[in-house]
Amino acid sequence: METGAILGVAAVALGMALTPGPNMMYCVSRSITQGRRAGAISIAGVAVGFVVYLVATSLGMSVLFVAVPELYVAVKAAGAAYLLWLAWQTLKPGGISVFEAAELPRDSPRKLFMMGLFTNLLNPKAALLYLTIIPQFLDPKAGHAFLQSLVLGGVQIAASVAVNLTMVLAAGTIAVFLARRPGWLRAQRYVMGTMLGLIAVKLVTDSSRPTAA
């Protein structure tokens, strides 16, 4: 494989992981309300979700979406609706910032893991990454498309886990900093909600189609 392909996927993965989304929101909120261990368990669920996408697309799920474009559109629409709901929950009067401590029921490790898994499986950014972006870095001339997909997917998973783990470990410090500055906390909430809404709009207006690996 070309080094450029690996670096390209790493750059895209870092850029997407640093953009606030469902995965980061869930993991950070659990870290603040239930501790860093809970955040780490949630990240483990998110990572397994990426593995599910990786294996599915490598085995041909992208081919299914190419053959049935209406199904792909439906998946994008569902993802956009989910992001819009998250944006409203963040922006509405009385909305809570992901970095704001709140009283939430303490979940078991199993529930934390499963919620992290399903949050990622419903994450439209993950779906688009594996269906439309990573396949573009595959080199048919190099052969072994399945192995190439596994390598590039592994790079993406490592980058995403690293970013989210960093946020989980720093979440408590960030929460204390923002709690002492209510204006900054409101600004953070508005910025995150707006970004989620913009991502949803981008998802709806995006005309790209999945590429068969």
C-alpha positions in Angstrom: 0.0 0.0 0.0 1.1 3.6 -0.7 2.1 5.6 2.4 0.0 8.4 1.0 -3.2 6.3 1.3 -2.5 5.6 4.9 -1.7 9.2 5.7 -4.7 10.4 3.8 -7.1 8.1 5.8 -5.4 9.2 9.1 -5.9 12.9 8.2 -9.5 12.4 7.3 -10.1 10.3 10.4 -8.5 12.9 12.7 -10.5 15.7 11.1 -13.8 13.8 11.6 -13.0 12.7 15.1 -12.2 16.2 16.2 -15.6 17.4 14.8 -18.2 17.1 17.7 -20.5 14.3 17.0 -22.6 11.6 18.7 -19.6 9.4 19.7 -17.8 12.3 21.4 -20.9 13.6 23.1 -21.8 10.2 24.6 -18.3 9.3 25.8 -17.6 12.7 27.3 -21.0 12.9 29.0 -20.4 9.5 30.6 -16.9 10.4 31.7 -18.1 13.5 33.5 -21.2 11.9 35.1 -19.7 8.5 35.9 -16.0 8.8 35.8 -13.2 8.2 33.3 -13.6 4.4 33.5 -17.1 4.7 32.3 -15.9 6.9 29.4 -13.2 4.4 28.5 -15.8 1.5 28.4 -18.0 3.6 26.2 -15.1 4.2 23.8 -14.6 0.5 23.7 -18.2 0.1 22.4 -17.6 2.8 19.9 -14.5 1.1 18.6 -16.4 -2.2 18.2 -19.0 -0.3 16.2 -16.2 0.9 13.8 -15.1 -2.7 13.5 -18.6 -3.8 12.5 -18.7 -1.1 9.8 -15.2 -2.1 8.7 -16.0 -5.8 8.3 -19.4 -5.1 6.7 -18.1 -2.8 4.1 -15.1 -4.9 3.4 -17.4 -7.9 2.8 -19.6 -6.0 0.4 -22.2 -3.8 2.2 -21.0 -0.9 0.0 -21.9 -3.0 -3.0 -25.4 -3.3 -1.6 -25.8 0.4 -1.3 -24.5 0.9 -4.8 -27.1 -1.6 -6.1 -29.9 -0.1 -4.0 -29.2 3.7 -3.8 -32.6 4.3 -2.2 -31.4 2.3 0.8 -28.3 4.5 1.1 -30.5 7.6 0.9 -32.7 6.3 3.7 -29.7 5.6 5.9 -28.4 9.1 5.3 -31.8 10.6 6.1 -32.1 8.7 9.3 -28.6 9.8 10.3 -29.4 13.4 9.5 -32.6 13.3 11.6 -30.6 11.9 14.5 -28.1 14.7 14.3 -30.8 17.3 14.1 -32.4 15.9 17.2 -29.1 16.1 19.0 -28.6 19.6 17.8 -32.1 20.6 19.2 -31.4 19.0 22.5 -28.2 21.1 22.8 -29.6 24.4 21.5 -33.1 24.4 23.0 -33.8 26.6 26.0 -32.5 24.8 29.1 -30.3 22.5 26.9 -27.4 20.9 28.6 -23.8 21.1 27.4 -21.9 17.8 27.0 -19.3 19.3 29.5 -22.0 20.2 32.1 -22.4 17.8 35.0 -25.9 16.4 35.3 -27.7 13.8 37.3 -27.9 10.7 35.3 -28.5 7.1 36.3 -25.3 5.1 36.8 -25.1 2.5 34.0 -23.5 -0.9 34.3 -20.3 -1.6 32.3 -22.3 -3.8 29.9 -24.9 -1.0 29.2 -22.1 1.6 28.8 -20.4 -0.6 26.2 -23.7 -1.4 24.4 -24.7 2.3 24.3 -21.3 3.2 22.9 -21.7 0.5 20.3 -25.2 1.5 19.1 -24.4 5.2 19.3 -21.6 4.6 16.7 -23.7 2.2 14.6 -26.3 5.1 14.3 -23.6 7.6 13.7 -23.9 8.9 10.1 -20.3 10.1 10.1 -19.1 6.6 10.6 -21.4 5.3 7.8 -20.2 7.9 5.3 -16.6 7.4 6.2 -16.7 3.7 5.4 -19.1 3.8 2.5 -17.8 6.8 0.5 -14.3 7.9 1.8 -12.1 5.0 2.7 -12.9 3.0 -0.6 -11.4 6.0 -2.5 -8.0 5.2 -1.0 -8.0 1.6 -2.2 -5.6 0.8 -5.0 -7.1 -1.9 -7.3 -3.7 -2.5 -8.9 -2.2 -3.4 -5.5 -4.7 -6.3 -5.1 -6.0 -7.7 -1.8 -8.8 -5.1 -1.5 -10.1 -6.8 1.6 -6.7 -6.5 3.4 -6.3 -2.9 2.2 -9.7 -2.1 3.8 -8.7 -3.7 7.0 -5.4 -1.8 7.2 -7.0 1.6 6.4 -9.9 0.9 8.7 -7.4 0.0 11.5 -5.7 3.4 10.9 -9.1 5.2 11.2 -10.1 3.3 14.4 -6.8 4.1 16.0 -7.1 7.8 15.2 -10.7 8.0 16.4 -10.0 6.1 19.7 -7.0 8.3 20.4 -9.0 11.5 20.0 -12.0 10.3 22.0 -9.8 8.9 24.8 -8.0 12.2 25.0 -11.3 14.0 25.4 -12.6 11.5 28.0 -9.4 11.9 30.1 -9.6 15.7 29.8 -13.4 16.0 30.2 -13.3 16.6 33.9 -10.8 19.4 33.7 -12.6 21.0 30.8 -15.9 20.7 32.7 -14.5 22.4 35.8 -13.0 25.2 33.7 -16.3 25.9 31.9 -18.3 25.6 35.1 -16.4 28.6 36.4 -17.2 30.5 33.2 -21.0 30.3 32.5 -20.6 32.4 29.4 -18.1 30.1 27.9 -20.3 27.1 28.8 -23.2 28.6 26.9 -20.9 29.5 23.9 -19.6 25.9 23.9 -23.2 24.6 23.8 -24.2 26.9 21.0 -21.1 26.1 18.9 -21.6 22.3 19.4 -25.3 22.4 18.6 -24.7 24.6 15.5 -22.0 22.2 14.2 -24.3 19.2 14.7 -27.0 21.0 12.7 -24.6 22.0 10.0 -23.4 18.4 9.7 -27.0 17.2 9.4 -27.7 19.8 6.6 -24.5 18.7 4.8 -25.5 15.1 5.1 -28.9 15.9 3.5 -27.5 18.0 0.7 -24.5 15.8 0.0 -25.0 14.1 -3.5 -22.1 11.6 -3.2 -22.7 7.9 -3.6 -21.0 4.9 -1.9 -18.1 3.4 -3.8 -17.9 -0.4 -4.0 -14.7 -1.6 -2.4 
